[in-house]
Amino acid sequence: MRILFITATRIGDAILSTGLLSYLIEQHPDARITVAAGPAAAPLFAPIPQVDSVIVLRKKRMSAHWAGLWRQCIGTRWDIVIDLRRSALSWLLLAGKRHIMPPPGASMHRVEFLAATLGLEKDPPSPACWTAPADDAFAERLIPPGTPVLAIGAAANWPGKQWRAEYFATLVQRLTASDGILPDARIAVFGAPQEREQVQPLLDSIAADRRIDLVGQTELPAAAACLRRCALFIGNDSGLMHMAAASGTPTLGLFGPSHTTHYAPWGPGTAWVRTQKSYDEIVGAPGYNHRTTGTLMDSLTVDMAEAASRKLWAEINIRTTPDGESI
């Protein structure tokens, strides 16, 4: 069986689509899968054993990238085509079955919305992250065994979604103090190479013997392997936040100018806290322009983030009896 899986350009949306891919692999374990994804997201799919090839879909003028993808796919008769980009390409290929993402409009979480492509929205498969043995070994070198690690994602894909680095610094100090939830924990700061300037004030605030600087240090699968070695992740609404949740790391997402209804971290051991200002209040403010605005997260206080962190930590560390009853 041959499956073509056309997914997103952005990392976060691609991660949220992996639940659907995981479901296909479970249903068709012997299938040979080709994934088409944008250049930022493509490395996510390289470690998956059932994926034969990953086609990097680079945006070109006049939508020429779709013609290029067609040329690479037209010679194959596909048993299943999954199109999460709603492109015309799906109808120009030989395919046994075509499943195209529904049109926008439904008010549901993105995981549920993507699952509706296969009619699975009532019981959507959860996102997943795959790693290779080399990724796991690399992660162990970057985060060796020792005291617990608090992971921080202090950047985002645009400034409005970024909580201030100095707020993160204060939160980290509180959570790793003697009366914090992770006393004396090491702190791993994640980010892409171009995000270093954004997170540098946070890095500068952490003692050298407890600081793990992972900014620009890992490809996506290795980052997932690093996240699995962390006790807790706290970060802005971003692809990294979704990766942490998909990796099984307890995850707290910080939200402001984005909808938690659609993009809250998904899965057990996840939670979110948002600004006191609602999404509508933020984006409806006079002069709002997501291309030029600075942070829109200031009505999320450190006290609020600390309280949400402590609440999540308590929930994931409830002691249970052998028969599973809470104490």
C-alpha positions in Angstrom: 0.0 0.0 0.0 1.2 3.5 -0.9 0.0 6.5 1.1 0.7 10.2 0.3 0.4 12.5 3.4 0.3 16.2 2.5 0.7 18.3 5.7 1.6 21.7 6.9 4.5 24.2 6.5 4.5 25.4 10.1 6.0 23.2 12.7 3.1 23.5 15.1 0.4 22.6 12.6 2.6 19.7 11.3 3.0 18.3 14.8 -0.8 18.5 15.4 -1.3 16.5 12.2 0.9 13.6 13.4 -2.0 12.1 15.3 -3.6 11.4 11.9 -0.4 10.0 10.5 0.1 7.8 13.6 -3.5 6.4 13.1 -2.7 5.6 9.5 0.4 3.7 10.5 -1.5 1.8 13.1 -4.2 0.9 10.6 -1.8 0.1 7.8 1.5 -1.1 9.4 3.0 -2.3 6.1 2.2 0.8 4.1 4.9 2.8 2.4 4.3 6.4 3.2 5.4 9.6 1.4 5.1 12.8 3.4 5.0 16.3 1.8 5.7 19.1 4.2 7.2 22.6 4.3 10.9 23.0 4.9 10.6 23.9 8.6 8.4 20.9 9.4 9.9 18.3 7.1 12.6 17.0 9.6 9.8 15.9 12.0 9.0 13.0 9.7 12.5 11.7 8.8 12.8 9.2 11.8 9.5 7.4 11.1 10.3 3.9 10.0 7.2 3.6 7.8 8.0 6.8 5.9 9.8 6.0 2.7 10.5 9.6 1.7 9.9 13.2 2.7 9.2 15.7 0.0 10.1 19.2 1.0 7.4 21.6 -0.3 9.1 24.9 -0.8 6.8 27.8 -1.6 7.3 29.3 -5.0 5.8 32.1 -7.0 2.5 31.5 -8.8 2.0 28.3 -6.7 4.6 26.6 -8.8 5.5 24.4 -5.8 2.3 22.4 -6.4 3.3 21.6 -9.9 6.7 20.4 -8.6 5.0 18.1 -6.1 2.7 16.8 -8.9 5.7 15.9 -11.0 7.2 13.9 -8.1 3.9 12.1 -7.4 2.2 11.5 -10.7 4.1 8.3 -11.5 2.7 6.5 -8.5 -0.8 5.0 -8.1 -1.6 6.0 -4.5 -3.9 3.8 -2.4 -4.7 6.7 -0.1 -4.0 10.4 -0.4 -4.4 12.6 2.7 -4.5 16.3 1.8 -4.3 18.6 4.8 -3.6 21.6 2.5 -6.9 21.4 0.5 -5.0 21.6 -2.8 -6.2 20.7 -6.3 -3.3 18.3 -6.5 -5.3 15.5 -4.7 -7.6 15.3 -7.7 -4.8 15.2 -10.3 -3.2 12.0 -9.0 -4.2 8.4 -9.4 -5.6 7.4 -6.1 -7.9 4.7 -4.6 -9.1 7.0 -1.8 -8.8 10.7 -1.2 -9.3 12.3 2.1 -9.2 16.1 2.1 -9.3 18.3 5.2 -12.7 19.9 5.7 -13.2 23.6 5.0 -12.6 26.0 7.9 -15.5 27.0 10.1 -15.9 24.4 12.8 -15.1 25.7 16.3 -13.0 22.8 17.6 -9.4 22.1 18.6 -7.1 21.8 15.7 -6.4 18.1 16.5 -10.1 17.4 16.3 -10.5 19.4 13.1 -7.6 17.5 11.4 -9.1 14.2 12.6 -12.3 15.1 10.9 -10.5 14.4 7.6 -11.0 10.8 8.4 -14.2 11.1 10.4 -12.3 10.7 13.7 -13.2 14.0 15.4 -15.1 12.4 18.2 -12.1 10.3 19.2 -9.1 12.0 17.7 -5.7 10.4 17.7 -3.2 12.3 19.7 -0.1 13.9 18.1 3.2 12.0 18.4 6.9 12.7 17.9 9.3 10.1 16.6 13.1 10.0 17.3 15.9 7.9 16.0 18.5 6.2 18.3 21.0 8.9 17.3 18.6 11.6 18.4 18.2 9.9 21.8 21.9 9.5 22.2 22.6 13.2 21.3 19.9 14.3 23.7 21.5 12.3 26.5 24.8 14.1 25.8 23.1 17.5 25.9 21.0 16.7 29.0 22.9 14.1 31.0 21.4 12.3 34.0 21.2 14.4 37.1 18.8 16.8 38.8 15.4 17.4 37.2 15.2 19.7 34.2 12.7 22.5 33.7 12.3 23.2 29.9 11.5 26.7 28.8 10.3 27.9 25.3 10.6 31.7 25.6 10.3 32.5 21.9 7.4 32.4 19.4 6.8 32.9 15.7 5.8 36.6 16.2 6.4 39.1 18.9 2.8 39.5 20.0 2.8 35.9 21.4 6.0 36.3 23.3 5.9 36.6 27.1 8.8 38.8 28.2 12.1 37.1 28.8 12.4 38.8 32.2 9.0 37.4 33.2 10.3 33.9 32.3 13.4 34.6 34.4 11.4 35.5 37.5 9.1 32.5 37.0 12.1 30.2 36.7 13.7 31.6 39.9 10.4 31.0 41.8 9.8 27.5 40.5 13.4 26.3 41.2 13.8 28.0 44.6 13.9 25.9 47.8 10.1 26.3 48.1 9.4 25.8 44.4 8.1 22.8 42.6 11.5 21.9 41.2 14.1 23.1 43.7 17.6 23.5 42.3 16.5 22.1 38.9 18.5 22.6 35.8 16.9 24.9 33.2 17.0 24.0 29.5 16.2 26.9 27.2 15.1 25.9 23.8 14.9 28.0 20.6 15.9 28.3 17.0 19.2 30.0 16.0 17.4 33.2 15.0 15.7 33.4 18.4 18.8 33.8 20.5 18.4 37.6 20.9 14.9 37.1 22.2 15.9 34.6 24.9 19.3 35.9 25.8 18.0 37.9 28.9 16.6 34.6 30.2 19.9 32.7 29.6 21.9 35.5 31.3 19.7 35.2 34.4 20.4 31.5 35.0 23.5 30.3 36.9 26.0 28.7 34.6 26.0 25.4 36.5 22.2 25.0 36.1 21.9 26.4 32.6 21.4 24.2 29.5 21.6 26.3 26.4 19.9 24.5 23.6 19.2 27.5 21.4 20.1 26.5 17.9 21.7 23.3 19.1 19.2 20.7 17.9 17.2 19.6 14.8 13.6 18.9 15.5 13.8 15.1 16.3 16.7 15.7 18.7 14.7 18.6 20.3 11.9 16.1 20.9 14.3 13.7 22.5 15.6 16.5 24.7 12.1 17.4 25.8 11.4 13.8 26.9 14.3 14.2 29.3 12.6 17.2 31.0 10.3 17.1 34.0 8.1 20.1 32.9 7.9 22.4 29.9 6.6 26.0 30.1 6.4 28.1 27.0 4.6 30.4 24.6 2.0 29.1 22.2 4.4 27.8 19.5 5.5 24.7 17.6 7.9 23.9 20.5 5.0 23.8 22.9 3.1 21.4 20.7 6.2 19.3 20.4 6.6 19.1 24.2 3.0 17.9 24.6 3.4 15.4 21.8 6.6 14.1 23.4 4.7 13.3 26.6 6.4 16.0 28.6 4.0 17.8 31.1 3.3 21.1 29.3 2.0 24.5 30.3 1.2 26.8 27.4 1.1 30.6 27.8 -1.5 32.3 25.6 -2.6 35.8 24.6 -3.3 36.7 21.0 -4.3 33.1 20.0 -7.3 30.9 20.7 -6.9 28.2 23.3 -10.0 26.6 21.9 -8.0 25.8 18.8 -4.4 25.6 19.9 -4.1 24.6 23.6 -1.5 21.9 24.2 -3.2 18.6 23.6 -3.0 15.5 25.7 -2.7 14.3 29.4 -0.5 16.3 31.6 -1.1 19.6 29.7 -2.6 22.9 30.7 -2.7 26.5 29.7 -3.0 29.9 31.2 -3.8 33.1 29.3 -3.7 36.8 29.6 -6.3 38.6 31.6 -7.3 40.2 28.3 -9.3 38.0 26.1 -8.3 37.2 22.5 -11.0 39.5 21.2 -9.9 42.3 23.4 -6.3 41.9 22.2 -6.9 41.7 18.5 -9.7 44.2 18.6 -7.7 46.9 20.2 -7.1 50.2 18.2 -4.0 50.0 16.1 -3.6 46.2 16.4 -1.3 44.9 13.7 0.3 41.5 14.1 3.2 42.5 11.8 4.3 45.5 13.8 3.1 45.0 17.4 5.3 44.1 20.3 4.3 41.7 23.0 0.6 41.4 23.8 1.2 39.2 26.8 1.7 41.7 29.6 -1.6 41.0 31.2 -0.4 37.5 32.0 1.4 38.1 35.3 4.2 36.0 36.8 1.9 35.2 39.7 -0.7 33.8 37.3 1.9 31.7 35.5 3.4 30.4 38.8 -0.1 29.4 40.1 -0.8 27.5 36.8 2.6 25.8 37.0 2.0 24.7 40.6 -1.5 23.5 39.8 -0.3 21.4 36.8 2.6 20.0 38.8 0.2 19.0 41.6 -2.1 17.3 39.2 0.5 15.2 37.5 2.1 14.2 40.8 -1.0 13.0 42.6 0.0 9.9 44.6 -2.2 6.8 44.0 -2.8 3.6 45.7 -1.9 0.3 44.0 -5.5 0.0 42.8 -5.3 3.4 41.2 -7.3 5.4 43.7 -6.1 8.9 44.6 -4.8 9.5 48.1 
